[in-house]
Amino acid sequence: MIGCYPGSFDPPTVAHLAVAEAAVEAAALDRLDLVVSRVALGKEHLGAPSLAERVAVLEAVAATRPWLGVAVTDARLITDIARSYDAVVMGADKWRQVNDPAWYADEAERDAAVASLPLVLVAPRGDDRPDGVRLLDVDGALRHVSATAVREGHPHAATWALPEASGYERGPT
């Protein structure tokens, strides 16, 4: 089985890696692809690091983990990204976004898109533990780790970025 874990991974964090590991174990995945959209939905403002720089960092992360892959797609909705996979991995916040009709033409389109998803594996975020999906067992201390906090220089976020991400420069956010 092959799964996908869509995201911008800007930067990839210890929580991203823990979620990936939990998904591989929970669903007995042979491979999990970190999938980056060329233009991330809701994150069109991403500029630096570039897509190529972010992909290079993810490839460095995957290089030492044979079960981890990296893919780039033109698809933007998680429901579209997941179409060719056996499982899709996301945080609870993204699961809420997938179910938000604002991202679709109407509720019927949303319902059809959600129904088309493969196995859904969701990592709790904070106290958010959605019903109706398979929840991943991720260390509770990681539920507040955020790439946004890393980008914004949050004082507790200094150790949250993966070491492979330490080499690229950030531009204005």
Secondary structure, DSSP 4 states (H G I P E B T S, - for coil): -EEEEE---SS-BHHHHHHHHHHHHHHT-SEEEEEEESS-TT-TT--SS-HHHHHHHHHHHHHT-TTEEEEEES--SHHHHGGGSSEEEEEHHHHHHHT-GGGSSSHHHHHHHHHT--EEEEE-BTTB--SSSEE----GGGTT--HHHHHTT-GGGTTTB-GGGTTSPP---
